[in-house]
Each structure stands twice: as structure tokens, then as C-alpha cells.
Amino acid sequence: MIREQFEQEIHCPPERFWGLFFDDGFNVEMYERGLGFPECKIVERTETEAKLHRRMALTPSIDMPKAVAKLVGDRVGTVEVGDWDKQEGVYRWDIELAAFGDKVRIGGTMKVVAHGDGHCKRIVAFEVEAKMFGVGKIIEKTAASNTLDGWKNSAAFINGYLANQG
């Protein structure tokens, strides 16, 4: 199992960040135009006073070792399932991989705190676990690397978007 935790500065207050993070049009634009995903669809979204639940179907463009690519084949789709607890201020998410089903688990948390003048800090912790004999460690390392790259690239896209909005 691989565990990672990191922080990223986002150039807006927490309220603005959450507004963007849950804006369907912004997410499609970020994933498809900004991050180069062939497809992003919001397939489910429900909201109550206490919680926002969202499922996004994504087709990522990912780099992977040849051994993993052979196992994956053309099943590169993912589904992000997440719940934002508004009171706690924590987004809990899991990624379902089309290629591996329940043999690979990727999931974590994200919270956002005010940081400096008009900025916020995004704090992400996640785990990757692959229960596959012989290739589990390679899959974990690949999934963790792609997950880290995705968060890094999304922070850069969000900050660029905010800079262009004035």
C-alpha cells in the first residue's frame, strides 16, 4: 500500500474553491481542455443541507508501464465517487478503475483551509492498494504517480483559470 499526503496553494478563498470544485461545467472544462482527458461526465449529483454527493466518469490519458498496459487493455475508464461533508469541510473520494474492479483501491480525503490573503491551502491525503500477485506494487506505484500528477496539474489549471478571471 502507498500513502501520500500533500498541500497545494490555491489562489482564491475556500468558498470560491469549493464553488469551482463542484461546478459541473468547470470540471468538464478542466479535465477535458486543461488536463487532456478525452472525456469527463458528471453522472450523478445530489445535494442536501449537510452533504454533496457526486460521481464523475472520466477517461484519463495516463502513462503506465508496459506490464500494466497489457493488463488494462482498452479499459482505462475511471469513476470518481465523492462526498463532501459541508459541516466538517472534508471531501472523501474513491476512484473506481474499470480495468481492475475491487482489486485496486484508490481513495482519500481533501480539505481546504484559508491561507494568506485571499488564498487557501488544499490538503490531500490518499492511499493506493493493489491486491494483484506479481504486479501489485507496479500498479500501486503507477496509480499513485498518476494520482499525484492529476492533483498537481489540476491545481495549476485552477490557479491559471483564477489568474485569467481577474
C-alpha positions in Angstrom: 0.0 0.0 0.0 1.2 3.5 -0.8 0.1 6.5 1.3 0.6 10.1 0.2 -0.2 13.5 1.7 0.5 16.9 0.3 -0.6 20.5 0.4 -1.2 22.9 -2.5 -1.8 26.7 -2.5 -4.9 27.7 -4.5 -5.2 31.4 -5.3 -8.7 32.0 -4.0 -10.6 31.8 -0.7 -12.0 28.4 0.3 -15.6 29.4 -0.6 -14.5 30.2 -4.2 -12.5 27.0 -4.4 -15.5 24.8 -3.3 -17.7 26.6 -5.8 -15.3 25.8 -8.7 -14.7 22.2 -7.4 -18.4 21.4 -7.6 -19.2 23.4 -10.8 -20.0 20.8 -13.4 -19.1 23.0 -16.4 -15.8 24.0 -14.8 -14.9 20.3 -14.1 -15.6 19.2 -17.7 -13.5 22.1 -19.0 -10.7 21.4 -16.5 -10.5 17.7 -17.2 -11.0 17.8 -21.0 -9.3 21.0 -22.0 -6.9 21.6 -19.1 -5.8 18.1 -18.2 -6.2 16.4 -21.7 -8.8 13.8 -20.7 -10.7 12.5 -23.7 -13.9 12.6 -21.7 -15.4 13.8 -18.4 -19.1 13.4 -17.5 -20.9 14.2 -14.3 -23.2 11.1 -14.0 -24.7 11.7 -10.6 -25.0 14.7 -8.2 -27.2 15.0 -5.2 -27.1 17.7 -2.6 -28.7 18.1 0.9 -28.1 20.7 3.5 -25.3 18.6 5.0 -23.7 16.7 2.1 -23.0 16.9 -1.6 -22.5 13.6 -3.4 -21.0 13.4 -6.9 -20.0 10.7 -9.4 -17.8 11.6 -12.3 -17.0 9.2 -15.2 -13.6 10.0 -16.6 -11.5 8.7 -19.4 -7.9 9.7 -18.5 -4.8 9.8 -20.6 -2.3 8.1 -18.4 1.3 6.9 -18.6 1.8 3.3 -17.5 4.5 0.6 -17.7 4.0 -2.0 -20.5 3.1 -4.7 -18.0 0.3 -2.6 -16.6 -0.8 -1.5 -20.1 -1.2 -5.2 -21.1 -3.5 -5.8 -18.1 -5.5 -2.7 -18.7 -6.0 -3.0 -22.4 -8.7 -0.6 -23.6 -10.4 -0.4 -20.1 -8.9 2.9 -18.9 -12.1 4.5 -17.7 -12.5 5.6 -14.1 -15.3 6.8 -11.9 -14.6 9.2 -9.1 -17.2 8.9 -6.3 -17.1 11.6 -3.7 -19.0 13.0 -0.7 -18.4 16.5 0.7 -19.4 16.8 4.3 -20.2 20.5 4.4 -20.1 20.8 8.2 -16.8 19.0 8.6 -15.4 20.6 5.4 -14.0 17.3 4.1 -14.4 15.7 0.7 -14.0 11.9 0.8 -13.4 10.3 -2.5 -12.7 6.9 -4.1 -11.6 6.1 -7.7 -13.1 3.0 -9.3 -10.9 1.7 -12.1 -12.7 -0.1 -15.0 -9.7 -2.4 -15.5 -9.3 -3.8 -12.1 -12.6 -3.7 -10.2 -12.2 -4.2 -6.5 -8.6 -5.5 -6.8 -7.3 -1.9 -6.8 -8.4 0.7 -4.3 -7.6 4.4 -4.6 -9.2 6.7 -2.1 -8.6 9.7 0.1 -9.7 12.9 1.6 -9.4 16.6 0.8 -9.9 19.6 2.9 -9.4 23.3 2.2 -8.3 25.9 4.8 -7.8 29.7 4.4 -4.1 30.5 3.8 -2.8 34.0 3.5 -4.6 37.0 1.9 -7.4 35.6 -0.2 -5.8 32.2 -0.8 -6.4 28.7 0.5 -4.5 25.6 1.1 -5.8 22.3 -0.4 -4.7 19.4 1.8 -5.0 15.9 0.2 -4.3 12.5 1.7 -4.8 9.3 -0.2 -4.0 5.6 -0.3 -3.5 3.2 -3.2 -3.7 -0.6 -2.7 -3.5 -3.2 -5.4 -4.2 -6.8 -4.4 -2.7 -8.5 -7.5 0.0 -11.1 -7.3 3.2 -10.2 -9.2 2.1 -6.8 -10.5 0.5 -5.2 -7.4 3.5 -3.0 -6.5 3.9 -1.8 -10.1 0.2 -0.9 -10.3 0.3 0.9 -6.9 3.3 2.9 -7.9 1.7 3.8 -11.3 -1.6 4.7 -9.8 0.0 6.8 -7.0 2.2 8.7 -9.6 -0.8 9.4 -11.9 -2.9 10.5 -8.9 -0.2 12.9 -7.7 0.2 14.3 -11.2 -3.5 14.8 -11.6 -3.8 16.8 -8.3 -0.7 18.9 -9.3 -2.0 19.6 -12.8 -5.5 20.4 -11.5 -4.0 23.0 -9.0 -2.0 24.6 -11.9 -5.2 24.7 -14.1 -7.3 26.2 -11.3 -4.7 28.9 -10.5 -4.3 29.7 -14.1 -8.1 30.0 -14.5 -8.3 32.2 -11.5 -5.5 34.5 -12.8 -7.3 34.9 -16.1 -10.6 35.7 -14.4 -9.1 38.8 -12.8 
